[in-house]
Amino acid sequence: MTAIEFKDGLKEIKENLKGLTLQLVHSNGYRPYFNLREFGLAILHEESKGNDFRINQVWTKEGTVGVQSIKHLVELIKTNCVTAIQFESYWNPKTTEEFIRSFGALD
């Protein structure tokens, strides 16, 4: 999902995210965040690079679960079994030219 869709979705569920461990995977590795302020700043930093976001996995008391949308994440959080959530920031080319440039120099 685009950064705008991702941020709008997080705004809707920010109260539900309090107390959970949030992990952000990006091109340089990953880092856990224990408060929403630091996580929000990391999201803004990744957005400034033009990156999009996705939900990688959700850790629950029963194991890990794959989630495809914010709506599904909200339903899972309401069960009170979620302990942590992993998000990923990735670069998604928006045009054909960006896609071609992503392969590097064509010498």
Sequence and secondary structure as in RCSB ss.txt:
>XXXX:A:sequence
MTAIEFKDGLKEIKENLKGLTLQLVHSNGYRPYFNLREFGLAILHEESKGNDFRINQVWTKEGTVGVQSIKHLVE
LIKTNCVTAIQFESYWNPKTTEEFIRSFGALD
>XXXX:A:secstr
  HHHHHHHHHHHHHHHTTSEEEEEETTEEEEESSHHHHHHHHHHHHHTT EEEEEEEEETTEEE   SHHHHHH
HHTTT EEEEEEEEE    SHHHHHHTT    
